[in-house]
Amino acid sequence: MVGYDPKPDGRNNTKFQVAVAGSVSGLVTRALISPFDVIKIRFQLQHERLSRSDPSAKYHGILQASRQILQEEGPTAFWKGHVPAQILSIGYGAVQFLSFEMLTE
């Protein structure tokens, strides 16, 4: 079946190993993506258009928004709200990997 690749000696990864692998993948992915998510949310919350022609807009583009957030709030601003999202990603990764392994055996 798709995704099922038993080891030659007959041993497979345990459910715990699969869950840990999923959790770690969720943790790493969320940590790397968090800054982009913060910028996306700032854009979504801005009422003004994302345009240089609109002088009332705080953010005009990804690079400009990144620089402005970094200057005004510091580097930790890119990980605001990270802990709840991280917990969700860890659990989701474990469930996703386990489900895939169980359904493809």
Rosetta silent file (secondary structure, phi, psi, omega in degrees, C-alpha in Angstrom):
SEQUENCE: MVGYDPKPDGRNNTKFQVAVAGSVSGLVTRALISPFDVIKIRFQLQHERLSRSDPSAKYHGILQASRQILQEEGPTAFWKGHVPAQILSIGYGAVQFLSFEMLTE
SCORE:     score description
SCORE:     0.000 S_00000001
   1 L     0.000  165.810  178.353    0.000    0.000    0.000 S_00000001
   2 L   -64.551  129.586  175.779    0.975    3.624   -0.285 S_00000001
   3 L    83.787  -10.691 -178.194    3.258    4.695    2.551 S_00000001
   4 L   -96.321  115.259 -177.319    3.686    1.229    4.046 S_00000001
   5 L  -135.661   84.772 -178.577    7.311    0.159    3.958 S_00000001
   6 L   -65.343  148.501  177.537    8.047   -2.643    6.433 S_00000001
   7 L   -71.875  149.788 -177.186   11.643   -3.104    7.539 S_00000001
   8 L   -59.062  -31.218 -178.037   13.407   -6.172    6.102 S_00000001
   9 L   -86.853    6.555  176.270   13.833   -7.761    9.540 S_00000001
  10 L    89.670   -5.621  179.585   10.100   -7.530   10.251 S_00000001
  11 L   -89.335  142.481  174.528   10.322   -4.676   12.779 S_00000001
  12 L  -122.944  166.920  175.255    8.308   -1.498   12.315 S_00000001
  13 L   -66.240  143.534  177.225    8.273    1.771   14.198 S_00000001
  14 L   -75.560  163.634  177.435    6.144    1.684   17.332 S_00000001
  15 H   -60.495  -36.454  178.278    3.092    3.900   17.652 S_00000001
  16 H   -63.435  -44.073  178.890    4.999    5.926   20.239 S_00000001
  17 H   -62.281  -40.423  179.001    7.897    6.512   17.821 S_00000001
  18 H   -65.277  -42.586  179.424    5.478    7.596   15.109 S_00000001
  19 H   -64.078  -41.450  178.609    3.712    9.986   17.516 S_00000001
  20 H   -64.636  -42.044  178.369    7.029   11.486   18.642 S_00000001
  21 H   -60.818  -42.265  177.710    8.106   11.950   15.015 S_00000001
  22 H   -65.307  -40.835  179.262    4.833   13.737   14.272 S_00000001
  23 H   -63.962  -44.311 -179.985    5.154   15.912   17.360 S_00000001
  24 H   -65.159  -40.151  179.008    8.708   16.932   16.520 S_00000001
  25 H   -64.951  -39.191  176.300    7.756   17.730   12.932 S_00000001
  26 H   -63.986  -41.419  179.934    4.870   19.891   14.182 S_00000001
  27 H   -62.519  -49.302 -177.828    7.158   21.668   16.646 S_00000001
  28 H   -65.952  -44.531 -179.062    9.847   22.477   14.077 S_00000001
  29 H   -60.390  -47.275 -178.542    7.372   23.509   11.392 S_00000001
  30 H   -63.750  -40.391 -179.778    5.482   25.848   13.712 S_00000001
  31 H   -63.371  -36.438 -179.245    8.678   27.445   15.033 S_00000001
  32 H   -79.088  -32.175 -175.155    9.850   28.201   11.484 S_00000001
  33 H   -87.476  -20.306 -174.936    6.487   29.387   10.148 S_00000001
  34 H   -50.342  -45.908  179.140    5.476   31.559   13.125 S_00000001
  35 H   -59.112  -38.846  178.248    7.096   34.803   11.863 S_00000001
  36 H   -67.700  -35.736  178.529    5.225   34.527    8.564 S_00000001
  37 H   -65.973  -40.256  178.121    1.996   33.847   10.432 S_00000001
  38 H   -61.432  -45.596  179.357    2.473   36.983   12.549 S_00000001
  39 H   -62.950  -43.002  179.273    2.948   39.104    9.416 S_00000001
  40 H   -59.946  -43.084 -179.160   -0.105   37.509    7.766 S_00000001
  41 H   -66.783  -38.751  177.089   -2.256   38.256   10.810 S_00000001
  42 H   -61.118  -41.403  177.396   -1.055   41.874   10.914 S_00000001
  43 H   -63.296  -41.916 -178.388   -2.098   42.231    7.276 S_00000001
  44 H   -65.832  -33.388 -178.029   -5.501   40.689    8.005 S_00000001
  45 H   -83.156  -13.547  179.621   -6.121   43.051   10.921 S_00000001
  46 L   -78.732  125.609 -179.072   -5.176   46.165    8.964 S_00000001
  47 L   -75.841  -32.795 -178.247   -8.269   47.906    7.626 S_00000001
  48 L   -74.890  158.732  179.019   -6.361   49.912    5.021 S_00000001
  49 L   -68.826  152.036  175.165   -5.245   48.429    1.724 S_00000001
  50 L   -82.166   78.701 -176.221   -1.751   46.964    1.401 S_00000001
  51 L  -147.073  141.677  176.383   -0.584   49.690   -0.915 S_00000001
  52 L   -68.005  -23.162 -178.160    2.122   52.331   -0.878 S_00000001
  53 L   -76.106  -12.239  178.021   -0.425   54.757   -2.315 S_00000001
  54 L   -98.329  102.738 -175.349   -2.497   54.603    0.886 S_00000001
  55 L   -68.148  -19.330 -178.874   -0.668   56.846    3.388 S_00000001
  56 L   -83.058  -10.309 -179.263   -2.814   55.715    6.322 S_00000001
  57 L   -75.774  132.300  178.572   -1.713   52.071    5.953 S_00000001
  58 L   -77.059  -39.120 -178.085    0.859   50.951    8.518 S_00000001
  59 L  -115.424  137.156 -177.758    2.064   47.976    6.474 S_00000001
  60 L  -115.745  -24.589 -177.867    2.653   48.023    2.718 S_00000001
  61 L  -166.540  174.533 -174.652    4.410   44.734    1.992 S_00000001
  62 H   -63.958  -49.030 -178.157    6.108   41.736    3.570 S_00000001
  63 H   -66.601  -42.992  179.325    9.632   43.172    3.785 S_00000001
  64 H   -63.583  -42.864  179.166    8.463   46.589    4.970 S_00000001
  65 H   -64.398  -41.204  178.834    6.193   45.003    7.590 S_00000001
  66 H   -60.770  -47.109  179.484    9.017   42.726    8.763 S_00000001
  67 H   -62.537  -42.925 -177.687   11.406   45.649    9.186 S_00000001
  68 H   -66.301  -43.846  177.881    8.820   47.762   10.967 S_00000001
  69 H   -62.017  -43.600  179.997    7.840   44.995   13.405 S_00000001
  70 H   -62.090  -44.050 -179.047   11.515   44.291   14.098 S_00000001
  71 H   -69.955  -42.504 -174.694   12.301   47.972   14.743 S_00000001
  72 H   -80.809  -35.698 -171.300    9.216   48.752   16.834 S_00000001
  73 H  -121.088  -12.945 -179.432    8.803   45.545   18.845 S_00000001
  74 L    89.374  171.251 -175.256   12.020   43.559   18.527 S_00000001
  75 H   -65.808  -26.952 -178.987   12.652   40.037   17.253 S_00000001
  76 H   -68.851  -16.293  179.431   10.437   38.327   19.851 S_00000001
  77 H   -62.470  -26.305 -179.154    7.381   39.968   18.268 S_00000001
  78 H   -73.214   -9.001  178.603    7.543   37.401   15.474 S_00000001
  79 H  -119.267   23.427  175.499    6.721   34.670   17.995 S_00000001
  80 L   -66.257  135.492 -179.036    3.823   36.386   19.799 S_00000001
  81 L    73.774   15.784 -174.491    1.095   33.842   20.467 S_00000001
  82 H   -71.941  -37.731 -173.254    3.509   31.063   19.642 S_00000001
  83 H   -62.146  -51.021  178.625    2.929   28.819   22.679 S_00000001
  84 H   -61.212  -40.398  179.015   -0.785   28.013   22.093 S_00000001
  85 H   -66.854  -34.798  178.951   -0.168   27.495   18.386 S_00000001
  86 H   -66.051  -43.533  178.372    2.852   25.323   19.183 S_00000001
  87 H   -60.327  -43.925  178.073    0.814   23.089   21.498 S_00000001
  88 H   -61.276  -44.420 -178.570   -1.802   22.698   18.776 S_00000001
  89 H   -65.953  -37.227  178.730    0.841   21.844   16.160 S_00000001
  90 H   -64.124  -47.369  178.485    2.518   19.247   18.380 S_00000001
  91 H   -64.827  -43.126 -179.849   -0.777   17.452   19.002 S_00000001
  92 H   -62.732  -42.924  179.497   -1.872   17.752   15.400 S_00000001
  93 H   -61.371  -43.054  179.379    1.438   16.347   14.118 S_00000001
  94 H   -62.401  -47.181 -179.152    1.212   13.332   16.424 S_00000001
  95 H   -64.957  -42.012 -178.991   -2.382   12.570   15.404 S_00000001
  96 H   -63.535  -47.578  179.956   -1.654   13.085   11.711 S_00000001
  97 H   -64.967  -43.284  179.286    1.384   10.778   11.666 S_00000001
  98 H   -62.700  -45.735  179.719   -0.370    8.107   13.757 S_00000001
  99 H   -59.515  -45.579 -179.968   -3.486    8.207   11.585 S_00000001
 100 H   -60.726  -46.947 -179.436   -1.440    7.894    8.424 S_00000001
 101 H   -62.028  -42.815 -177.464    0.555    4.944    9.768 S_00000001
 102 H   -70.258  -35.570 -177.156   -2.530    3.116   11.012 S_00000001
 103 H   -82.136  -16.704 -178.353   -4.527    3.673    7.821 S_00000001
 104 L  -103.372    3.906  177.597   -1.745    2.656    5.429 S_00000001
 105 L   -74.649    0.000    0.000   -0.791   -0.658    7.057 S_00000001
